[in-house]
Amino acid sequence: MINTFAKKQRGVSLVEILVTLVLISIAVLGSAAMQVFSKRTNNQAVQRTTAAYLANDFFERMRSNRSALATYIPADDLGGQSMGSAPEIDCAADGATCSTGDLALFDLWEWEQQLDGAAEQSDARGVGGMLEPTACISGPAGGIGGNYEVAIAWRGLEEHVNPTIHTCGEASGKYGADNEYRHVMVINVFVDDV
C-alpha cells in the first residue's frame, strides 16, 4: 500500500505551480508599491530639508549684512528666475568692491539661483533645487531690526488640502487649480539691526 501511495504523489501538479506564481506575483506587486511610496515620501523629505536649509542660509546672509536689511526684502516673490540676470557687480569675485546694498542684491540673486537649483544643470535648466519653488520674504519696513519671515512654497507629488499657514505662491498657478499640490514651509527669525 505504501508503494501505491508513493506512485500517486510523484511530481508537482499544475495547480500547485499556479498558486505559487500567484503568491510570488502578490509579493512582487506589494514590494513595488512600497518602493513607489518610499520614493514619494523621500522626495517630500528632501523638499522640506532643502526649504529649511535655504531659509536658514538666507537669514545668515541677512545677519552678516545687517546694515542693508531693507534691501533683502524684494518687491516680488522669488523663484523661477524672477530676478533675471546676475547683478552688475559680482560680489563673489576676487577683489570686488561692493557696498552693503550691492552685497544684499547679489545675495538675493545668488540665493534665488540656489532656490531654482542652478548648481545642478540639465539642458541648461537648474534641476538641483526644489520643484517649482516660490519664496516670499517679509519683515519690518525700513530695514530695522525685528521679525523677518521666509516662506517657501513648492509643488508636491500628491494632492492634499491647500495649507493655510501662508499664502506664498497661491496666485502663481504653479500648484494646481485649487493649490492642491502646494506645500509651504514658513520660518520666522528675529534679526537685530547693526
C-alpha positions in Angstrom: 0.0 0.0 0.0 2.8 2.4 0.7 4.2 1.8 -2.8 0.9 2.6 -4.4 0.5 5.9 -2.4 4.1 7.0 -3.3 3.5 6.4 -7.0 0.4 8.6 -7.0 2.3 11.5 -5.3 5.1 11.9 -7.8 5.7 15.3 -9.4 4.1 18.7 -8.8 0.6 19.5 -10.1 -0.2 22.4 -12.3 -2.5 23.8 -9.6 0.4 24.0 -7.1 2.6 25.8 -9.6 -0.2 28.4 -10.4 -0.8 29.0 -6.6 3.0 29.6 -6.2 3.1 32.0 -9.1 0.1 34.0 -7.7 1.7 34.3 -4.3 5.0 35.4 -5.8 3.2 38.0 -8.0 1.4 39.4 -5.0 4.7 39.7 -3.1 6.4 41.5 -6.1 3.5 43.9 -6.6 3.5 44.7 -2.8 7.2 45.4 -2.9 6.8 47.7 -6.0 4.0 49.6 -4.3 6.2 50.1 -1.2 9.1 51.3 -3.4 6.8 54.0 -5.0 5.5 55.1 -1.6 9.1 55.3 -0.3 10.3 57.4 -3.2 7.4 59.9 -2.8 8.0 60.1 0.9 11.7 60.6 0.4 11.0 63.3 -2.2 8.9 65.3 0.3 11.6 64.9 3.0 14.2 66.2 0.5 12.0 69.2 -0.4 11.4 70.1 3.3 15.1 69.7 4.2 16.0 71.9 1.2 13.5 74.6 2.2 14.8 74.7 5.8 18.4 74.9 4.6 17.6 77.7 2.1 15.6 79.7 4.7 18.4 79.4 7.3 21.0 80.3 4.6 19.0 83.5 3.8 18.8 84.6 7.4 22.6 84.1 7.8 23.2 86.3 4.8 21.0 89.0 6.4 22.7 88.7 9.7 26.1 89.2 8.1 25.0 92.3 6.3 22.7 94.0 8.8 23.1 97.5 7.6 21.2 96.6 4.3 18.3 94.7 5.8 15.7 96.7 3.8 17.4 95.6 0.5 16.8 91.9 1.5 13.0 92.4 1.2 12.3 92.1 -2.5 9.2 93.8 -4.0 8.0 90.5 -5.6 8.2 86.8 -4.8 11.4 85.0 -5.8 11.8 81.8 -7.8 11.7 80.9 -11.5 14.5 83.4 -12.4 12.3 86.3 -11.3 15.4 88.5 -10.6 16.7 88.0 -14.1 20.4 88.0 -14.9 23.2 88.5 -12.4 23.7 91.9 -10.8 26.3 94.2 -12.5 28.7 93.9 -9.6 29.8 90.3 -8.8 30.4 90.5 -5.1 31.8 86.9 -5.1 34.6 87.8 -7.5 38.1 88.3 -6.0 38.9 91.9 -5.3 35.3 93.1 -5.9 34.3 96.3 -4.1 30.7 96.1 -3.1 28.6 98.4 -0.9 26.3 96.7 1.6 23.4 97.4 -0.8 25.3 95.7 -3.7 26.1 92.7 -1.5 22.4 92.4 -0.5 21.3 92.5 -4.1 23.9 89.9 -5.0 22.9 87.7 -2.1 19.3 87.8 -3.2 20.2 86.9 -6.8 22.6 84.1 -5.7 20.0 82.8 -3.2 17.3 82.6 -5.9 19.8 80.7 -8.0 20.1 78.1 -5.2 16.3 78.0 -4.8 15.9 77.3 -8.5 18.6 74.6 -8.5 21.2 76.4 -10.6 24.0 74.4 -9.0 22.9 71.3 -10.9 22.1 71.7 -14.6 20.4 69.6 -17.2 19.7 71.0 -20.7 20.6 74.5 -19.4 17.9 74.3 -16.7 18.5 74.2 -13.0 17.4 70.8 -11.6 19.2 70.7 -8.3 16.7 72.7 -6.3 13.1 72.5 -5.4 10.1 71.6 -7.5 8.6 74.9 -8.9 9.6 77.0 -5.9 8.3 80.3 -4.8 9.8 82.3 -1.9 8.1 85.1 -0.1 10.2 87.3 2.2 8.8 89.9 4.6 10.0 91.9 7.5 9.8 95.4 9.2 9.7 98.4 6.8 12.8 100.4 6.6 15.2 97.7 7.3 15.1 97.9 11.1 15.7 95.0 13.4 12.7 92.8 14.1 11.0 89.6 13.0 11.7 88.6 9.4 9.9 85.8 7.7 10.8 83.5 4.8 8.0 81.3 3.3 9.0 78.8 0.7 6.3 77.0 -1.4 6.9 74.1 -3.7 5.0 71.6 -5.8 4.3 68.3 -4.1 3.8 65.0 -5.9 0.4 64.2 -4.3 -2.8 66.2 -3.9 -3.8 67.4 -0.5 -5.7 70.3 1.1 -4.1 73.7 0.4 -2.1 74.7 3.5 -3.4 77.8 5.2 -0.3 78.8 7.1 0.8 81.2 4.4 -0.4 82.5 1.0 3.1 82.3 -0.6 2.7 81.1 -4.2 -1.1 80.7 -4.1 -1.7 83.1 -7.0 1.1 81.7 -9.2 -0.9 78.9 -10.8 2.0 76.5 -10.4 0.4 74.3 -7.8 -2.9 73.2 -9.4 -6.3 74.8 -9.9 -7.0 74.8 -6.1 -3.4 74.8 -5.0 -3.8 71.1 -4.1 -0.2 70.4 -4.8 1.2 73.4 -2.9 3.4 72.7 0.1 4.7 75.5 2.3 7.4 76.0 5.0 7.5 79.2 6.9 10.4 80.2 9.2 10.4 83.3 11.3 13.6 84.7 12.8 14.5 87.9 14.8 17.3 89.8 13.1 18.8 92.7 15.0 20.0 95.8 13.1 23.6 96.6 13.5 
